[in-house]
Amino acid sequence: MKILIFGAGAMGCYFGAMLAAGGNPVTLYDIDQNKVDAINSQGILIHDLDGTDKTAAVPAVSTLEDAPPSELVLVLVKSYSTARAAREISLIKTDETRVLSLQNGLAQIGELAKHIAKRQIFSGVTYQSAYEIAPGHVRHTGSGLSILAPVLNISLNAAMDLARLLNNCQLPAGASSDINAIRWKKLIINCAINPLSALNGLANGQLTKNPSIVHDMMGIVMEGVAVAQKVGVPLNYGEMWASLLDTCRTTADNRSSMLEDIAKGRATEIEEINGSIVRLGEQHGVDTPVNLRMVRGIVAIQGKKI
């Protein structure tokens, strides 16, 4: 399958390398010319979980005019860049193009649907984890499941086809007809890990060793579950807490994307992650003081760094 990946960060490079290794023509698109130049000159270098190094020659472009026609567009840009990505995808897609978002947050599908037919859009969450050492240079820190779902149920068979594509490239995946609860679980996990890792400069596995951080994590999960229940997503606090601890364990060496963004002076997804919990809490009468503190803490750091 001809694949165009929007975003050449850690996840874009990892998925790109794995999809290319599975025999698919893959192109990476990123507006950062430095990343594009590095990938084109050296390929993608991955330090894998088993300690081995892999290199994949995957072409990268910084202008869409240079991208070949694609059957699948995999969206892995930061959530705050989704509106721009959606406009750009609308200019290059055909009626048969499938668009799969594996981004963080809740609002990206709505942004994509402003410019792309819903039957062509697929939502997903992934528990693969990686961080960027340098442009095109990635450390793979966790191999988890990706779960895909169509925006319209009439496209479920197509979602199953995409899951098979990922599985064939050693990217474990499944398909679901309803991904709402799954997306909320991933959102709450991101809310608990990302800002606390960034504010404290810690890898995921170190978070659970600090009692005050654990206290904040519990508050974030409690608030997230309460908001989810208010909007009709029946999450359970105990199960959610267990999932968070398991994620910290299985991605113990991972440096969260927000930690990397802060370290490199880049904008973060705090408004799309914890900010979405705060906004929905306000709409539905649920207090979210810990999530609000996370937002304010990250925004204060960004103000100093950016």
Secondary structure as UniProt FT lines:
FT   STRAND          3..6
FT   HELIX           10..21
FT   TURN            22..23
FT   STRAND          26..29
FT   HELIX           33..42
FT   STRAND          44..47
FT   TURN            49..50
FT   STRAND          53..56
FT   STRAND          60..61
FT   HELIX           64..66
FT   STRAND          72..75
FT   HELIX           79..81
FT   HELIX           82..92
FT   TURN            95..96
FT   STRAND          98..101
FT   HELIX           108..113
FT   TURN            114..115
FT   HELIX           118..120
FT   STRAND          121..126
FT   STRAND          129..134
FT   TURN            135..136
FT   STRAND          137..142
FT   STRAND          146..150
FT   HELIX           153..155
FT   HELIX           156..168
FT   TURN            169..170
FT   STRAND          173..175
FT   HELIX           180..200
FT   HELIX           204..207
FT   TURN            208..209
FT   HELIX           211..230
FT   TURN            231..232
FT   HELIX           237..250
FT   TURN            251..253
FT   HELIX           257..263
FT   TURN            264..265
FT   TURN            270..273
FT   HELIX           274..284
FT   HELIX           289..305
//
